[in-house]
Every structure is written in structure tokens, then in C-alpha cells.
Amino acid sequence: MSHKDTKLITGGRDPALHAGAVNTPVYRASTILFPDVETMHDGSQPYTYGRRATPSTRALEDAVCELEGGARTVLTPSGLSACNLAIMTVCGAGDHLMVTDSVYGPTRLFCDRIGKRFGITTSYFPPTATAAELAAEFRPNTKAIFLESPGSLTFEVQDVPGIAAAAHEKNIAIILDNTWATPLYFNAIGHGVDLSVQAATKYLGGHADANAGTVTANAAYKDCLVETHGTIGLTLSGDEAFLISRGLRTLGLRLARQMESALVLAEWLQGRPEIARVIYPALRGDSGYKLWRRDFTGAPGLFSLVLNEPDDKAVARFVDALELFGIGYSWGGFESLVLPVHFHRSFQSAKEEGHIVRLHIGLESVEDLRADLAQALVHLTA
Ligand SMILES: *Cc1c(COP(=O)(O)O)cnc(C)c1O
């Protein structure tokens, strides 16, 4: 029962409560009725109002919470709102927040615009900074450190347990955007994270058809998370919660297959003359490999290529020539995607990276994907 592969299947399900239905069905409800005034006031009824919970949302919360090994999970309408909720749970006016420079771009915008407007000061640190280097930057009012390990474009792996230990000495909270590894491949709470964030839109949902986010707190931050989530009024529809729950059941299978294909393709691409470097922590020789080996139990199928050809037009020819890789944002679905990366924001660590193309490896045949990449690479130099 305690293995995560089993939890993926059993978590958040109770068919006896839902006419025997195996997966908790979609509940659409705003108003939920009480049988009498006493029940309305005594708090004994599990569901009171749709915004707060329905059986569909509770089922997903419980499943994710069990996987994360946390004290409580809440749902949000997107991964971005989950990142921002975690920050708002911990930080307020006058506080200092430290954020990895490789953070998801829109999270950075939230800090620089909304966070600033509400009196939170954000500073950014290089994603490869050690725990000691970060500790040297702590200020008396530092309240939280926001990590993303690895960053979802440049894939720097961070020493999460080391940073957490240094932070906790000063009562500083650790927030981790754990979307890449998912709770299956990185045990966030077990490695000292206080608030673990998932863009459930990506691997948890797995089918590119729903936006959702989750924030899971350990015991210390549980009450503050629930209070902040409820007071802001964040909620996820029963339809979306159902889709994510449904996707969750096959997470283990999908990730295993995507990792297997990604390793084959990353190793093959590494040997190609058009490619300067493949950035994928699961590759021996990657700068993040040692930390990845120490802390992670797998690597999903998302990695980047640094191309030798610096010309924008050539990169566009390569990307346009791909047939099985759709050009689009997001990742984590069953289908392969490609994203040419332009660092238009102040992303220090990426400045010298040159031209990066991010690949999301889907569930197609790995031989077909390799053939597609091979025919498209020719267009880089043509
Ligand atoms: C996509 C993504 C998010 C945001 O998720 P949305 O559902 O698109 O809001 C947050 N963090 C990371 C690392 C992501 O890749």
C-alpha cells in the first residue's frame, strides 16, 4: 500500500460513496443543502459550499496529498495560481522573498508586479547557488525561498535538502515548484520542502486538456495554506478536478515511458554535430547529474538542446520542419512538443546559453521521434 505506484491507483477513491463508480465522478455544485439548521452550524457535514469542496475536488486533493506525503493539499485553477498562492501563504508586506533566477517566467512577473505592489521585496539568485551562498544572502526579513529544481528551460538541479536545512535554521520557508519531477520522482516534503507546488496541467493531468494547480503543505504550514486559499476564494471546477484525477492514475506508466524515450533521444542528440549540448539532468556528464542521482528517483521527458547554429532563421527552419513535435507552450501531455526559447526577460544564467530549443517527449514511438528529429536537423544548416 505504501508504494507510490499503488497510491496513484487507490488515492482519493471511495466507490462505495459514489454508486460504485471506480473513479470519483464529476460533481457540479455551488449550493449544497443542509438537512436542518443544527447541521448547518455544527460543522458535521463534509461538504458545505461548492467553492470550498465537492467530492470531485476532495478526491483529487486527497490523492495528491497522499502522493506528496504532505499534511494537506489544496487545488487552484492553474499552475501559476498555485505558485502565487504558495508565496501569498508565507509572505506579506515588509518580507523578503528569494527566488531562483531560472523560475517559471510568469511566477517572476507575479513577484515583480503584484508581490512588489503588496510590499514583498524579491531578489533572484543563480539556480546553481549552494546552500552556503544562499545563506550569505539571508536578510533579517527573509521569509521564504522559492525553488524550481530543475528549472523548466535550463534544467539546473538545486540542492533542495541542503538549502532547506540552512533556511530552517532561520525560520525561512521553502517553496518548491516540483512540476518537472512530480511527487513520483522527487519527494519534496521528505526533502525539507514546506510548500510543494504542482502545475497539475502538466504531468498530473497528462492529456493537454485541463489547467489546474496544487499546493501541498507540511504540518507546519497546513493551517496557513488552507486559510489563505479559502480567503482568496480559489477553486477548481469538478470537471477539471475529474480530468486531473483521471490522468493521475496513469502517471507512473507515462513518466516511465517518457523517461525511457527521452534518454534514448538525449543520448543520440548529444552525438549529433548540430548540437552543442543536451541539458538533461539524467544524462551522465550533465552538471546536475550528481544531485539528480542523489535526490530524484526518475527524470521525465522534458529537456533542452543548445544548438551550434546561432541564427534565428535556421532555428525556425528546424522547428518548422518537425512533424511529430507540435509547436506550443506547456508540456506533460501524451504528445511531443517543441519550444524555441527566447530569453527576453532578465534571466542571468541563460545569457551565454545561445540558442535553446526545448523538447517534450511524448508517448509516440521513439524510432519515429528520432527519424523526425533527424530529418529536421538537416534544415539547420541547409
Ligand atoms: C506550466 C508551468 C506552470 C504554470 O502552470 P499553468 O497551469 O500553465 O498556469 C508553473 N510552473 C512550471 C514549472 C510550469 O512549467
The ligand as a MOL file (V3000), in Angstrom:
LIG
                    3D

  0  0  0     0  0            999 V3000
M  V30 BEGIN CTAB
M  V30 COUNTS 15 15 0 0 0
M  V30 BEGIN ATOM
M  V30 1 C 3.3540 25.4770 -16.8520 0
M  V30 2 C 4.0710 25.7460 -15.5860 0
M  V30 3 C 3.4660 26.4500 -14.5540 0
M  V30 4 C 2.1020 27.0790 -14.7040 0
M  V30 5 O 1.0670 26.1840 -14.9830 0
M  V30 6 P -0.2550 26.7430 -15.7110 0
M  V30 7 O -1.2970 25.7170 -15.4920 0
M  V30 8 O 0.1100 26.9430 -17.1430 0
M  V30 9 O -0.5920 28.0450 -15.0460 0
M  V30 10 C 4.1660 26.6390 -13.3950 0
M  V30 11 N 5.4070 26.1390 -13.2320 0
M  V30 12 C 6.0290 25.4530 -14.2050 0
M  V30 13 C 7.3970 24.9210 -13.9640 0
M  V30 14 C 5.3820 25.2300 -15.4050 0
M  V30 15 O 6.0040 24.5800 -16.3830 0
M  V30 END ATOM
M  V30 BEGIN BOND
M  V30 1 1 1 2
M  V30 2 1 2 3
M  V30 3 2 2 14
M  V30 4 1 3 4
M  V30 5 2 3 10
M  V30 6 1 4 5
M  V30 7 1 5 6
M  V30 8 2 6 7
M  V30 9 1 6 8
M  V30 10 1 6 9
M  V30 11 1 10 11
M  V30 12 2 11 12
M  V30 13 1 12 13
M  V30 14 1 12 14
M  V30 15 1 14 15
M  V30 END BOND
M  V30 END CTAB
M  END
